[in-house]
């Protein structure tokens, strides 16, 4: 029944053919393997997700709970189509630090209130995308824009991987080696769970050489509630409510969402390129923004960090070619389950940073490689000056600002300061330049390429027809190819301005 239902669903790809080993329905692999894939995604996001509460003073267990709940909410609102995991957002760390500089328990709920209000901006932008439609949005995100953005995401994250690896390069190299061996020479299940194998084996190796501190694990309880009332935003509204501090938190933190929303678009572009599915068009940015925004609001209200789509899990998708959102939802369920077990959170928290670094090094590189593939497969023509300028500025601004002394561009706005990350600035500049600069939208003579590919298809059909001349299907197939060639050739005859408008 599932296959019959799927037969009527129109799939919008990114213009390339699906990889032969791509898996879009993991049910064909069986339940045990799906569970293992879910665990792999959970381990991939774990290190970065729990790092945010460690740095800010928020609850690790609440973070896990609402990472899982937020992911499930995101999947529900995005029609269960996008294989994205929502983990803790690093973009809001500066906001938490501004309101609760030392992680003060009594001040963190005010910071969470500001983050919850920032989630409302996602809903506003979602409504705008819904009003104007995907077609008008997509013209601002051709491969010459999305490719460099995706490349930048991986390269920006790379520094954190190197920093983590540098704590013990031997353990990091073990993790990298295990991932490579499993992915290249592994057989059966081992070949498609390289990240999980890398985590387990390198963690065990680190424990054997004394790199793991088990003290926190020994003292942690087996069962515990992940949310405490005093940590929630709702606990603020009493006799001791500080309206001035609440307003300050809102004014200070809400502008951060302007940057994270741009980053969200970049992340969805990266997932689209990885899976060869146009998630910007279907289910649409209005749905993904809505899911991300509501997940952030929900998490913040209960004392957890803001949520965002995670690049680590995009790297897992690129490495395993298992693109079924069901396995990501399984990871979300595991996160929810383990949020009620402080002992498990302590075990993961005890994982040495060098293990996380080794795994992340591969994942972040995969993200950038997907961006390069996006440019190649879509025939972006870098003999055109406009394309070179757009790509160059996206890369230099995104990476350069990220590695600058401040790590962001600070824009004063009254008493508040809006900090735009390098990725946000690079993305904005790329989108604006692509919209205002004259010329085609970034494909290399796309119409002629289409004609050539169709001509090749026609030749293949003719050869096959000679082998099976009596087949009644050839007339219909030849008509489809002839019609497509005629339409593509007609498109190629349009002036540049018309093609740019398309």
C-alpha positions, 0 to 999 in steps of 0.5 A: 500500500505504501508503494502505491501511495508513493506512486502518486507523489511528485518528487522535486529533485535538484536536477540531478539523477538519484545516486544508485545506492540512495535509500529514500525508504529505510523500511526496506532495510528492516526495523533493526537497521533503522534503529541503528541508523537512528542511534547514529544520527543521535550520536552525531548531534550529541556532542554539539547539542549538549555543549550549548547547555554546558556553556550557558548553564542550561539543563542538559536533560531538558536540551535533549528532551526538546531537541527530540520534541522539536525535531518531531514537531519540525517533521510534522509541520514539514509534512514528514519530508525533510530529514533534518535534526534540530539541535541546540543553536550556538547563535544564541550563546551571546544572548544568554551571556548578555543576560546571564553572564555566569549562567545564573539560574535566576537570570537564565529564564529571562534569557529564555524569554528573549529567545522564545520571542525571537522565534516569533520572527520565524513565524513572520518570515514563514508567512511571507514565504507562504504569501509569495510562493516557492517559485518567487523564492527559488529564483533567489537561490540558484546553485551559484548561491546555494553551492558556496553557502553549503561549502562555507557551512562545512568550512566554518564548522571545521575549526571546532573539529580541529580544536577538538581533535587537538586535545588528542590527535591519536584518538581523533585519527582512530575515529577518522580511520574507523569511519573511512575503513567502514565506509570504503571497505565495510560490508553489509550493515557496517558500511552504512553506519560508519559514524556510529562505529567511529564513535564507539571504537574511538570512545573505547580506545580513549577509555583504554588509554585513560582519556575518559573521566567517569566521575560524573557518570558514577554520581548521575542518577538512572532516572530523572525528570528533564524539566524543572519548574524553576528553569522555565519561563513560566516561573518568572510570572510572579511577584518577583517578575522584573519587567525591565530585565524581561524587556532588555532580554527581548530587545537584546536577543530577538535581533539574533533571529535575523541571522539564524533565519538566513542560516536556516535557509542555508541549512535547508539548501545543504540538505536539499543538495545532499538528498537531491530533493528540493525541500525549498519548493516542497514542502517549502521554506514556509513550513521549515521556518514554521517548524524551526520557529515553533520548536525554538519557542517551545524549547525556550519556554521550558528552559532549553536552548533554541533549536536549529537544523544541524549540519552534523546530521547533514554530514551523516546523510551525505556519508550513508546515503540513507535519506529517509526522514524516518531514521531522523525521527527515530533519533529524536525518539531516542533523544527524548527517551534518554533525556529521562536518564541522567546516567546516559547523558553523563556517559555521553557527556564524558565522551572526550572532545577528541572523539567528537573532533575526529567524527566531526572532521569527516562530517564537516568535510562532507558538507563542504563536498556536497556544496562543490557537488552542487556547483558541478552537477548544475553546470555553474559556469565560472567563466562568467564574471557574475558567478565568480563574484557571487561565489567569491564574496559568499566564501570570503565573507562567510569564512573570513568573518567567522574566523575574525577576532569578533566572529561576527559583524556588530550592528548597533540598533539603539540600545541593542546590538545585532550580531550577524554571523559570517554565514548570515552576511555571506548569504545575504550578500550572495542573494542580493548580488544574484538578484541585482546583477545582470545576466543569467542565473548561474547555469552554463548554457542550460538550454543547450545542455538540455538539448544535448542530453535529450539528443543523447537520450534519443540516440539511446532510444533509437539503439534500443528500438533496433534491438526490440523493434516490435515494442508498441511503446516506442512511438509514445516515448519518441513523441515525449523526447521530440516534444521535450527537445522542441520545448528546450530548444525554444527556451534556448532561443529566449533572450538572456533577460527572459532566462534570467527572469525564469 
